[in-house]
Amino acid sequence: MYSTQQSEGGVGTSASAGIVSDECLGNTWDSLSVVQSMNFTEANRITSHRDIRLPLDHQLSGLVAGTATLSPSDKGRSHEDMDSFPSSQRHRHNKRKIDSVQNQNVKVEEQHDVLLESVKDQSGKDEKKQNNEISNKNSKGPDASKDDYIHVRAKRGQATNSHSLAERVRREKISERMRLLQDLVPGCNKINGKAMMLDEIINYVQSLQCQVEFLSMKLAAVHPEMTFDLERIVPKDVLQPCYGGSAVLGFSPGMSSFPPHLYASAFQRITQPGTPCVAPTSRDLQQDSLLQVSHLDQHLSPWQNELHIMNPAPCEVATDHIGSFLMAQTP
Amino acid sequence: MYRRSFKDTKSSLGSPNPNFSKPMVALRFLRALSLVRCSGPGARSPSYRARGIRRAAYACMAASAGPRRAWSRALLRKIRRRPGRGLRRPRAVIRRRRPVGGGDPLEVALRRLVPGGGCMEYCRLLEEAADYVKCLAMQVRLMQTIVDSASHVNSID
């Protein structure tokens, strides 16, 4: 349906210079206002085609049907069709409206891709007319290249007011985030309303926080019987399938008499499948930040300690520690 | 201070957090636990220890989430603010920007729950809430496992 043409940036500037030139210096989605104004003035010439032909400039005619595409995301989405507006009309206000657009090149964030995907997948008959007095049937605009912005194409039958477009983009973002949340919170697949969904999320977060409190109390009750002798454990690089590094599985000498079955079970329970395993990059940073937790008098901010790394401690796995304290229990 | 240090960090630029693997979080939490125990004197009330453990849990959760998340920054800020640091140096960064839209009670409640949720737009609030829920669930699972294994060990003896 959408061709994947790319138009040059200078195309839009030449578009009906007499009418457009004022709007070129405008503030909002100027191309849309241009289109609207043009629809007003040349309404008779705009037929029921889906593409708006700008009569004053024939160069555009071939390009109107095309859309500019951003590069596909890593997820392998086929294409993202977007409108691209004339470069001269993209102003800082466009930047402000689309707050998520920061990239200069084709590296778009995931949310962008998802957003565009959702925008693209909207049905053409979607009627989301805002309080827009302009009832535009033709909703395509002229094209321009440049991947600075997320370009939204209003579907047929939708309002093309700049405000409503931005609102629609925002609403799409919000609904996308709500879908993400729905996946996270268990038991929310049946709930369809936004308010009930939010209610469920709030309840879930509250219950999780209560659980943390309860578990911390439980740990405090159990804790004095444990001896966390971390000094005895010589941190060694541990071979992990997820890290894929050159680490070697090693045990401290203090763990020689360790009952292996406890170790295995604890390790299995802690590293249940389903968690993403990524190689740590700023691991030392967080290790130092951890030390800041209990040392209340420290004045270094946790994130600054990357510069003061004592020694790059090798990757320790919870198994060592779990093993150590479990082993300490054995008489 | 936070903002500047965040720019210095060599955190991964991709959206998945490199430290968001369960063994790393477990490791960090256990270290925090041991430090909590070592820092205080021997005999303390369990409630005091419970509070310390809770702080350690939230701190390691925020640490593992990374500095790129607004909630982790706010959480760490809240945790580290307690030790009598009353004097607030004027920051160069304007932290607070009240978003309009306090009409929805659900949204207000969500803002109160998610750390740092007072000054975010609605979209970002939802995004941060999703990440927060994910980290929180993992932390709860981790703590549950530790408690289970600890009680299991104790029951063996």
Interface residues (C-beta under 8 A of the other chain):
Chain A: D99 E109 E110 Q111 R170 K173 I174 R177 M178 L180 L181 L184 V185 A195 L198 D199 I201 I202 Y204 V205 Q206 L208 Q209 Q211 V212 E213 L215 S216 M217 K218 L219 A220 A221 V222 H223 P224 E225 M226 F228 L230 Q240 C242 L262 S265 A266 R269 I270 T271 Q272 T275 P276 C277 V278 A279 P280 T281 S282 R283 L285 Q286 Q287 S289 L290 L291 Q292 V293 S294 H295 L296 D297 S301 P302 W303 Q304 E306 L307 E316 V317 A318 T319 H321 I322 F325 L326 Q329 T330 P331
Chain B: M1 Y2 S5 F6 D8 T9 K10 S11 S12 S15 P16 N17 P18 N19 F20 S21 K22 P23 M24 A26 L27 R28 L30 R31 A32 L33 S34 L35 V36 R37 C38 S39 P46 S47 R49 A50 R51 G52 I53 R54 R55 A56 A57 Y58 A59 C60 A63 S64 G66 P67 L76 I79 R80 R82 P83 L106 E107 A109 L110 L113 V114 E121 Y122 C123 L126 E127 A129 A130 Y132 V133 K134 L136 A137 M138 Q139 V140 R141 L142 M143 Q144 T145 I146 V147 D148 S149 A150 S151 H152 V153 N154 I156 D157
